[in-house]
Amino acid sequence: MVVPEASSCGDAVEQRHVQVDHHGVRRVRLRELNRLEPVAGRGNDRELGLPVDQLLQSLPEGAVVVRDQDANLAAGLLYGSARHRWSKASLARVGVQGTGQPVAIIGAALDLGAGRRGVDMGPSAIRYAGLEPRISALGRRCEDWGNVLAPVAEASAVGDERVRFLAAIKETCERIADQIVRAIEGGFLPLVLGGDHSVALGTLGGLARARGPGGVLWLDAHGDLNRPETSPSGNVHGMPLAAALGLGGADFESPAFRLPAVDPARVALVGVRALDDVERELLAELDALVMTMSDVDRLGIETVMRQALERVSGDGFTHVSLDMDVLDPEVAPGVGTPVRGGLSYREAHLAMELVAEAGVASSLEVVEVNPILDRENETAKLAVELVASALGARIL
Protein backbone atom coordinates (compact mmCIF):
# COMPACT_ATOMS: atom_id res chain seq x y z
CA MET A 1 0.00 0.00 0.00
CA VAL A 2 1.30 3.46 -0.91
CA VAL A 3 0.48 6.35 1.40
CA PRO A 4 1.61 9.87 0.38
CA GLU A 5 2.74 12.17 3.15
CA ALA A 6 2.98 15.93 3.25
CA SER A 7 6.38 17.44 2.55
CA SER A 8 7.61 20.66 4.06
CA CYS A 9 10.19 21.28 1.31
CA GLY A 10 8.88 22.49 -2.03
CA ASP A 11 12.05 21.45 -3.82
CA ALA A 12 12.16 17.95 -2.46
CA VAL A 13 10.88 14.61 -3.66
CA GLU A 14 7.50 13.88 -2.12
CA GLN A 15 7.82 11.64 0.92
CA ARG A 16 6.24 8.20 0.51
CA HIS A 17 6.37 4.87 2.31
CA VAL A 18 6.24 1.59 0.47
CA GLN A 19 5.67 -1.63 2.40
CA VAL A 20 6.05 -4.92 0.59
CA ASP A 21 5.63 -8.10 2.60
CA HIS A 22 5.38 -10.61 -0.24
CA HIS A 23 7.96 -13.02 -1.64
CA GLY A 24 10.47 -12.28 1.06
CA VAL A 25 11.34 -8.80 -0.19
CA ARG A 26 12.32 -6.67 2.77
CA ARG A 27 10.61 -3.49 3.83
CA VAL A 28 11.97 -0.35 2.10
CA ARG A 29 11.46 3.19 3.29
CA LEU A 30 11.41 5.87 0.62
CA ARG A 31 12.31 9.07 2.47
CA GLU A 32 12.27 12.70 1.47
CA LEU A 33 15.26 13.73 -0.60
CA ASN A 34 16.40 17.32 -0.57
CA ARG A 35 18.09 18.00 -3.90
CA LEU A 36 20.80 20.00 -2.16
CA GLU A 37 21.89 17.02 -0.04
CA PRO A 38 23.57 13.73 -0.95
CA VAL A 39 21.56 10.53 -0.70
CA ALA A 40 22.26 8.35 2.29
CA GLY A 41 23.54 4.90 1.52
CA ARG A 42 26.56 3.35 -0.02
CA GLY A 43 27.95 4.47 -3.35
CA ASN A 44 29.52 1.17 -4.39
CA ASP A 45 29.51 1.16 -8.17
CA ARG A 46 29.47 -2.64 -8.23
CA GLU A 47 25.90 -2.52 -6.97
CA LEU A 48 24.66 -0.65 -10.01
CA GLY A 49 24.60 -3.70 -12.31
CA LEU A 50 22.73 -5.98 -9.91
CA PRO A 51 19.17 -7.14 -10.46
CA VAL A 52 16.76 -5.40 -8.12
CA ASP A 53 16.27 -8.34 -5.76
CA GLN A 54 20.03 -8.76 -5.31
CA LEU A 55 20.42 -5.01 -4.93
CA LEU A 56 17.95 -4.98 -2.05
CA GLN A 57 19.86 -7.75 -0.33
CA SER A 58 23.11 -5.88 -0.69
CA LEU A 59 21.77 -2.64 0.83
CA PRO A 60 21.42 -2.06 4.56
CA GLU A 61 18.08 -1.08 6.04
CA GLY A 62 17.82 2.57 5.05
CA ALA A 63 16.88 4.89 2.26
CA VAL A 64 16.31 3.96 -1.34
CA VAL A 65 15.02 6.82 -3.44
CA VAL A 66 12.91 6.63 -6.55
CA ARG A 67 12.90 10.08 -8.15
CA ASP A 68 10.46 11.45 -10.72
CA GLN A 69 8.39 8.27 -10.63
CA ASP A 70 5.05 7.45 -9.05
CA ALA A 71 5.38 5.51 -5.83
CA ASN A 72 2.94 2.91 -7.17
CA LEU A 73 5.48 2.22 -9.88
CA ALA A 74 8.14 1.90 -7.21
CA ALA A 75 6.07 -0.61 -5.29
CA GLY A 76 5.36 -2.53 -8.47
CA LEU A 77 9.04 -2.62 -9.31
CA LEU A 78 9.95 -3.99 -5.89
CA TYR A 79 7.06 -6.47 -5.89
CA GLY A 80 7.88 -7.66 -9.37
CA SER A 81 11.53 -8.16 -8.56
CA ALA A 82 10.71 -11.57 -7.02
CA ARG A 83 9.46 -12.80 -10.37
CA HIS A 84 11.53 -10.88 -12.91
CA ARG A 85 15.25 -10.44 -13.35
CA TRP A 86 16.36 -6.91 -14.24
CA SER A 87 19.67 -6.27 -15.96
CA LYS A 88 20.05 -2.95 -14.13
CA ALA A 89 18.30 -1.25 -11.25
CA SER A 90 16.36 1.90 -12.08
CA LEU A 91 16.69 3.29 -8.57
CA ALA A 92 18.09 6.80 -8.95
CA ARG A 93 20.53 8.20 -6.43
CA VAL A 94 22.67 11.30 -6.45
CA GLY A 95 26.23 10.08 -6.87
CA VAL A 96 29.39 11.75 -5.64
CA GLN A 97 32.73 11.25 -7.34
CA GLY A 98 34.71 11.12 -4.13
CA THR A 99 36.53 13.94 -2.45
CA GLY A 100 38.75 16.40 -4.26
CA GLN A 101 40.71 19.60 -4.07
CA PRO A 102 39.29 22.11 -1.55
CA VAL A 103 37.37 25.01 -3.06
CA ALA A 104 37.78 28.73 -2.30
CA ILE A 105 34.74 30.86 -3.21
CA ILE A 106 35.72 34.36 -4.33
CA GLY A 107 32.91 36.83 -4.89
CA ALA A 108 33.23 39.68 -7.38
CA ALA A 109 30.11 41.83 -7.06
CA LEU A 110 30.86 44.05 -10.05
CA ASP A 111 28.44 45.43 -12.63
CA LEU A 112 30.47 48.30 -14.07
CA GLY A 113 31.35 46.33 -17.19
CA ALA A 114 27.72 45.65 -18.14
CA GLY A 115 25.12 47.78 -19.81
CA ARG A 116 22.35 46.72 -17.40
CA ARG A 117 22.49 46.97 -13.63
CA GLY A 118 21.93 44.04 -11.30
CA VAL A 119 24.69 41.48 -11.87
CA ASP A 120 26.52 42.87 -8.84
CA MET A 121 23.93 40.92 -6.82
CA GLY A 122 24.83 37.70 -8.60
CA PRO A 123 27.30 36.40 -5.99
CA SER A 124 24.75 36.86 -3.20
CA ALA A 125 22.03 35.15 -5.23
CA ILE A 126 24.25 32.15 -5.95
CA ARG A 127 25.27 31.86 -2.31
CA TYR A 128 21.63 32.14 -1.23
CA ALA A 129 20.80 29.27 -3.60
CA GLY A 130 22.96 26.98 -1.44
CA LEU A 131 26.37 26.96 -3.09
CA GLU A 132 28.59 26.26 -0.09
CA PRO A 133 26.53 23.39 1.38
CA ARG A 134 26.16 21.87 -2.07
CA ILE A 135 29.92 21.80 -2.55
CA SER A 136 30.46 20.46 0.96
CA ALA A 137 27.94 17.70 0.25
CA LEU A 138 30.27 16.49 -2.50
CA GLY A 139 32.90 15.72 0.13
CA ARG A 140 35.01 18.77 -0.66
CA ARG A 141 36.22 21.27 1.90
CA CYS A 142 34.83 24.66 0.97
CA GLU A 143 35.79 28.11 2.23
CA ASP A 144 33.90 31.26 1.30
CA TRP A 145 36.28 34.21 1.26
CA GLY A 146 33.55 36.77 0.72
CA ASN A 147 33.53 39.47 -1.94
CA VAL A 148 36.44 41.58 -3.05
CA LEU A 149 35.85 45.31 -2.75
CA ALA A 150 34.02 46.55 -5.84
CA PRO A 151 32.92 50.15 -6.49
CA VAL A 152 29.50 51.18 -7.76
CA ALA A 153 28.73 53.27 -10.79
CA GLU A 154 27.44 56.21 -8.75
CA ALA A 155 30.85 56.63 -7.11
CA SER A 156 33.06 55.87 -10.12
CA ALA A 157 34.31 57.87 -13.08
CA VAL A 158 33.19 56.64 -16.49
CA GLY A 159 36.44 57.73 -18.12
CA ASP A 160 36.96 56.88 -21.78
CA GLU A 161 33.60 56.06 -23.35
CA ARG A 162 35.27 53.36 -25.42
CA VAL A 163 36.11 51.46 -22.20
CA ARG A 164 33.61 52.67 -19.65
CA PHE A 165 34.69 52.48 -15.98
CA LEU A 166 37.91 50.68 -16.94
CA ALA A 167 39.97 52.19 -14.11
CA ALA A 168 37.50 51.00 -11.45
CA ILE A 169 37.11 47.61 -13.15
CA LYS A 170 40.87 47.11 -13.17
CA GLU A 171 41.09 47.89 -9.47
CA THR A 172 38.51 45.22 -8.73
CA CYS A 173 40.22 42.75 -11.05
CA GLU A 174 43.53 43.36 -9.29
CA ARG A 175 41.89 42.34 -6.00
CA ILE A 176 40.47 39.25 -7.69
CA ALA A 177 43.92 38.37 -9.04
CA ASP A 178 45.41 38.64 -5.55
CA GLN A 179 42.78 36.25 -4.20
CA ILE A 180 43.38 33.85 -7.08
CA VAL A 181 47.09 33.74 -6.27
CA ARG A 182 46.29 33.23 -2.59
CA ALA A 183 43.98 30.32 -3.45
CA ILE A 184 46.52 28.61 -5.68
CA GLU A 185 49.31 29.00 -3.17
CA GLY A 186 47.02 27.53 -0.51
CA GLY A 187 46.15 24.49 -2.61
CA PHE A 188 42.56 25.57 -3.34
CA LEU A 189 40.58 25.41 -6.55
CA PRO A 190 39.40 29.02 -7.08
CA LEU A 191 35.68 29.46 -7.79
CA VAL A 192 34.90 33.05 -8.83
CA LEU A 193 31.34 34.34 -8.68
CA GLY A 194 30.46 37.32 -10.84
CA GLY A 195 29.43 39.97 -11.42
CA ASP A 196 29.68 40.74 -15.09
CA HIS A 197 32.17 38.94 -17.31
CA SER A 198 34.79 41.67 -17.00
CA VAL A 199 35.83 39.94 -13.75
CA ALA A 200 37.47 37.28 -15.93
CA LEU A 201 40.34 39.68 -16.54
CA GLY A 202 41.22 39.42 -12.86
CA THR A 203 40.72 35.64 -12.79
CA LEU A 204 42.82 34.92 -15.85
CA GLY A 205 45.41 37.58 -15.00
CA GLY A 206 45.83 36.10 -11.52
CA LEU A 207 46.08 32.55 -12.85
CA ALA A 208 48.79 33.59 -15.30
CA ARG A 209 50.63 35.45 -12.56
CA ALA A 210 50.67 32.32 -10.42
CA ARG A 211 51.22 29.65 -13.05
CA GLY A 212 52.10 31.25 -16.36
CA PRO A 213 49.85 31.43 -19.44
CA GLY A 214 47.24 28.73 -19.79
CA GLY A 215 44.03 27.75 -21.52
CA VAL A 216 40.40 28.76 -21.12
CA LEU A 217 37.09 27.15 -21.96
CA TRP A 218 34.72 30.06 -22.61
CA LEU A 219 31.06 28.99 -22.34
CA ASP A 220 29.16 32.03 -23.53
CA ALA A 221 26.56 33.22 -26.02
CA HIS A 222 29.02 35.98 -26.94
CA GLY A 223 32.65 36.08 -27.99
CA ASP A 224 33.73 38.85 -25.59
CA LEU A 225 36.47 39.65 -28.09
CA ASN A 226 35.80 43.33 -28.68
CA ARG A 227 38.52 45.90 -28.11
CA PRO A 228 38.27 49.59 -27.22
CA GLU A 229 38.48 50.59 -30.87
CA THR A 230 35.86 48.05 -32.01
CA SER A 231 33.31 47.88 -29.19
CA PRO A 232 29.90 49.25 -30.20
CA SER A 233 28.95 49.96 -26.57
CA GLY A 234 32.17 50.56 -24.63
CA ASN A 235 31.05 47.94 -22.10
CA VAL A 236 34.10 46.09 -20.79
CA HIS A 237 32.20 42.82 -20.21
CA GLY A 238 32.37 42.43 -24.00
CA MET A 239 36.19 42.66 -23.97
CA PRO A 240 37.74 40.39 -21.28
CA LEU A 241 38.79 37.53 -23.54
CA ALA A 242 40.48 39.91 -25.98
CA ALA A 243 42.19 41.62 -23.03
CA ALA A 244 43.36 38.29 -21.59
CA LEU A 245 44.86 37.47 -24.98
CA GLY A 246 46.85 40.72 -24.79
CA LEU A 247 44.78 42.37 -27.52
CA GLY A 248 43.06 45.05 -25.45
CA GLY A 249 45.90 47.53 -25.44
CA ALA A 250 48.09 49.04 -22.74
CA ASP A 251 45.13 50.38 -20.75
CA PHE A 252 44.32 46.85 -19.57
CA GLU A 253 47.80 46.11 -18.25
CA SER A 254 48.50 45.98 -14.52
CA PRO A 255 51.28 44.78 -12.20
CA ALA A 256 48.71 42.40 -10.70
CA PHE A 257 48.18 40.64 -14.05
CA ARG A 258 50.34 38.78 -16.43
CA LEU A 259 49.22 39.63 -19.96
CA PRO A 260 48.78 37.92 -22.26
CA ALA A 261 47.30 35.47 -19.76
CA VAL A 262 46.02 32.95 -22.28
CA ASP A 263 47.61 31.06 -25.16
CA PRO A 264 45.40 31.68 -28.24
CA ALA A 265 45.93 28.06 -29.32
CA ARG A 266 44.33 26.97 -26.04
CA VAL A 267 41.11 28.94 -26.28
CA ALA A 268 37.78 27.22 -26.93
CA LEU A 269 34.48 29.06 -27.18
CA VAL A 270 31.35 26.93 -26.80
CA GLY A 271 27.71 27.90 -27.30
CA VAL A 272 28.46 31.08 -29.24
CA ARG A 273 25.54 32.54 -31.19
CA ALA A 274 25.93 36.35 -31.04
CA LEU A 275 29.14 37.74 -32.56
CA ASP A 276 29.94 41.19 -33.86
CA ASP A 277 31.52 41.43 -37.32
CA VAL A 278 34.87 42.53 -35.88
CA GLU A 279 34.84 39.54 -33.53
CA ARG A 280 34.31 37.21 -36.48
CA GLU A 281 37.26 38.83 -38.23
CA LEU A 282 39.46 38.42 -35.17
CA LEU A 283 38.47 34.77 -34.74
CA ALA A 284 39.44 34.14 -38.35
CA GLU A 285 42.97 35.29 -37.42
CA LEU A 286 43.24 33.49 -34.06
CA ASP A 287 44.09 29.84 -33.59
CA ALA A 288 41.09 29.37 -31.30
CA LEU A 289 38.44 26.66 -31.40
CA VAL A 290 34.95 28.09 -31.88
CA MET A 291 31.95 25.83 -31.37
CA THR A 292 28.74 27.67 -32.13
CA MET A 293 25.26 26.49 -31.22
CA SER A 294 25.01 25.19 -34.79
CA ASP A 295 27.99 22.94 -34.03
CA VAL A 296 26.27 21.78 -30.84
CA ASP A 297 23.15 20.97 -32.86
CA ARG A 298 25.09 19.07 -35.52
CA LEU A 299 27.67 17.25 -33.40
CA GLY A 300 26.04 17.02 -29.98
CA ILE A 301 27.26 18.58 -26.77
CA GLU A 302 29.43 15.60 -25.81
CA THR A 303 31.54 15.74 -28.97
CA VAL A 304 31.79 19.52 -28.77
CA MET A 305 32.91 19.49 -25.14
CA ARG A 306 35.43 16.71 -25.60
CA GLN A 307 37.05 18.60 -28.47
CA ALA A 308 37.01 21.84 -26.49
CA LEU A 309 38.52 20.28 -23.36
CA GLU A 310 41.25 18.63 -25.40
CA ARG A 311 42.09 21.99 -26.97
CA VAL A 312 42.35 23.96 -23.71
CA SER A 313 44.21 21.39 -21.59
CA GLY A 314 47.91 21.77 -20.95
CA ASP A 315 50.54 23.47 -18.84
CA GLY A 316 49.99 26.48 -16.63
CA PHE A 317 46.26 26.38 -15.94
CA THR A 318 42.97 25.29 -17.47
CA HIS A 319 40.15 27.66 -16.59
CA VAL A 320 36.41 27.16 -17.17
CA SER A 321 34.47 30.41 -17.48
CA LEU A 322 30.71 29.88 -17.47
CA ASP A 323 28.55 32.82 -18.53
CA MET A 324 25.00 31.84 -17.66
CA ASP A 325 23.74 33.40 -20.89
CA VAL A 326 25.20 30.39 -22.73
CA LEU A 327 21.99 28.67 -21.64
CA ASP A 328 18.68 29.31 -23.32
CA PRO A 329 16.70 32.10 -21.59
CA GLU A 330 13.85 29.65 -21.05
CA VAL A 331 15.95 27.83 -18.44
CA ALA A 332 18.21 30.73 -17.36
CA PRO A 333 16.12 33.91 -17.53
CA GLY A 334 18.15 35.92 -15.01
CA VAL A 335 20.99 37.14 -17.22
CA GLY A 336 21.78 40.61 -18.51
CA THR A 337 22.16 39.82 -22.22
CA PRO A 338 19.94 36.83 -23.06
CA VAL A 339 20.10 35.29 -26.53
CA ARG A 340 17.56 32.73 -27.68
CA GLY A 341 18.66 29.31 -28.85
CA GLY A 342 21.16 28.44 -26.12
CA LEU A 343 22.06 25.27 -24.30
CA SER A 344 19.25 23.28 -22.76
CA TYR A 345 19.17 22.31 -19.10
CA ARG A 346 20.52 18.82 -19.81
CA GLU A 347 23.10 19.98 -22.35
CA ALA A 348 24.54 22.38 -19.77
CA HIS A 349 24.65 19.70 -17.10
CA LEU A 350 26.33 17.23 -19.43
CA ALA A 351 28.86 19.88 -20.41
CA MET A 352 29.78 20.39 -16.75
CA GLU A 353 29.81 16.65 -16.08
CA LEU A 354 32.32 16.26 -18.90
CA VAL A 355 34.44 19.00 -17.32
CA ALA A 356 34.56 16.95 -14.13
CA GLU A 357 35.21 13.74 -16.04
CA ALA A 358 38.17 15.28 -17.87
CA GLY A 359 39.72 16.32 -14.57
CA VAL A 360 41.71 19.17 -16.12
CA ALA A 361 39.97 22.27 -14.72
CA SER A 362 42.16 24.12 -12.22
CA SER A 363 39.66 26.97 -11.68
CA LEU A 364 36.01 27.82 -12.30
CA GLU A 365 34.02 30.98 -12.80
CA VAL A 366 30.27 31.68 -12.99
CA VAL A 367 29.17 35.11 -14.17
CA GLU A 368 26.29 37.29 -15.37
CA VAL A 369 23.58 36.10 -12.96
CA ASN A 370 21.18 39.03 -12.65
CA PRO A 371 18.59 38.48 -9.88
CA ILE A 372 16.59 41.55 -10.95
CA LEU A 373 15.71 39.79 -14.19
CA ASP A 374 15.35 36.31 -12.69
CA ARG A 375 12.30 34.27 -11.66
CA GLU A 376 12.42 33.17 -8.00
CA ASN A 377 16.22 32.87 -8.13
CA GLU A 378 15.89 30.17 -10.77
CA THR A 379 19.11 31.08 -12.60
CA ALA A 380 21.18 31.21 -9.44
CA LYS A 381 19.84 27.79 -8.38
CA LEU A 382 20.81 26.43 -11.78
CA ALA A 383 24.27 27.97 -11.40
CA VAL A 384 24.71 26.02 -8.15
CA GLU A 385 23.64 22.81 -9.86
CA LEU A 386 26.08 23.35 -12.71
CA VAL A 387 28.98 24.09 -10.35
CA ALA A 388 28.16 20.85 -8.53
CA SER A 389 28.23 18.93 -11.82
CA ALA A 390 31.58 20.49 -12.72
CA LEU A 391 32.94 19.41 -9.33
CA GLY A 392 31.82 15.81 -9.66
CA ALA A 393 28.12 15.42 -8.79
CA ARG A 394 26.47 12.59 -10.70
CA ILE A 395 23.03 11.04 -11.05
CA LEU A 396 24.56 7.61 -10.45
Rosetta blueprint (number, residue, H / E / L):
1 M L
2 V E
3 V E
4 P E
5 E L
6 A L
7 S L
8 S L
9 C L
10 G L
11 D L
12 A E
13 V L
14 E L
15 Q L
16 R E
17 H E
18 V E
19 Q L
20 V L
21 D L
22 H L
23 H L
24 G L
25 V L
26 R L
27 R L
28 V E
29 R E
30 L E
31 R L
32 E L
33 L L
34 N E
35 R L
36 L L
37 E L
38 P L
39 V L
40 A L
41 G L
42 R L
43 G L
44 N L
45 D H
46 R H
47 E H
48 L H
49 G H
50 L L
51 P L
52 V H
53 D H
54 Q H
55 L H
56 L H
57 Q H
58 S H
59 L L
60 P L
61 E L
62 G L
63 A E
64 V L
65 V L
66 V L
67 R L
68 D L
69 Q L
70 D L
71 A H
72 N H
73 L H
74 A H
75 A H
76 G H
77 L H
78 L H
79 Y H
80 G H
81 S L
82 A L
83 R L
84 H L
85 R L
86 W L
87 S L
88 K L
89 A L
90 S L
91 L L
92 A L
93 R L
94 V L
95 G E
96 V E
97 Q L
98 G L
99 T L
100 G L
101 Q L
102 P L
103 V E
104 A E
105 I E
106 I E
107 G E
108 A E
109 A L
110 L L
111 D L
112 L L
113 G L
114 A L
115 G L
116 R L
117 R L
118 G L
119 V H
120 D H
121 M H
122 G H
123 P H
124 S H
125 A H
126 I H
127 R H
128 Y H
129 A L
130 G L
131 L H
132 E H
133 P H
134 R H
135 I H
136 S H
137 A H
138 L L
139 G L
140 R L
141 R L
142 C E
143 E E
144 D E
145 W E
146 G E
147 N E
148 V L
149 L L
150 A L
151 P L
152 V L
153 A H
154 E H
155 A H
156 S L
157 A L
158 V L
159 G L
160 D L
161 E H
162 R H
163 V H
164 R L
165 F L
166 L H
167 A H
168 A H
169 I H
170 K H
171 E H
172 T H
173 C H
174 E H
175 R H
176 I H
177 A H
178 D H
179 Q H
180 I H
181 V H
182 R H
183 A H
184 I H
185 E H
186 G L
187 G L
188 F L
189 L E
190 P E
191 L E
192 V E
193 L E
194 G E
195 G L
196 D L
197 H H
198 S H
199 V H
200 A H
201 L H
202 G H
203 T H
204 L H
205 G H
206 G H
207 L H
208 A H
209 R H
210 A H
211 R H
212 G L
213 P L
214 G E
215 G E
216 V E
217 L E
218 W E
219 L E
220 D L
221 A L
222 H E
223 G L
224 D L
225 L L
226 N L
227 R L
228 P L
229 E L
230 T L
231 S L
232 P L
233 S L
234 G L
235 N L
236 V H
237 H H
238 G H
239 M L
240 P H
241 L H
242 A H
243 A H
244 A H
245 L L
246 G L
247 L L
248 G L
249 G L
250 A H
251 D H
252 F H
253 E L
254 S L
255 P L
256 A L
257 F L
258 R L
259 L L
260 P L
261 A L
262 V E
263 D E
264 P E
265 A E
266 R E
267 V E
268 A E
269 L E
270 V E
271 G E
272 V E
273 R L
274 A E
275 L L
276 D L
277 D H
278 V H
279 E H
280 R H
281 E H
282 L H
283 L H
284 A H
285 E H
286 L L
287 D L
288 A L
289 L E
290 V E
291 M E
292 T E
293 M H
294 S H
295 D H
296 V H
297 D H
298 R H
299 L H
300 G L
301 I H
302 E H
303 T H
304 V H
305 M H
306 R H
307 Q H
308 A H
309 L H
310 E H
311 R H
312 V H
313 S L
314 G L
315 D L
316 G L
317 F L
318 T E
319 H E
320 V E
321 S E
322 L E
323 D E
324 M H
325 D H
326 V H
327 L E
328 D L
329 P L
330 E L
331 V L
332 A L
333 P L
334 G L
335 V E
336 G L
337 T L
338 P L
339 V L
340 R L
341 G L
342 G L
343 L E
344 S L
345 Y H
346 R H
347 E H
348 A H
349 H H
350 L H
351 A H
352 M H
353 E H
354 L H
355 V H
356 A H
357 E H
358 A H
359 G L
360 V L
361 A L
362 S L
363 S E
364 L E
365 E E
366 V E
367 V E
368 E L
369 V E
370 N L
371 P H
372 I H
373 L H
374 D L
375 R L
376 E L
377 N L
378 E H
379 T H
380 A H
381 K H
382 L H
383 A H
384 V H
385 E H
386 L H
387 V H
388 A H
389 S H
390 A H
391 L L
392 G L
393 A E
394 R E
395 I L
396 L L
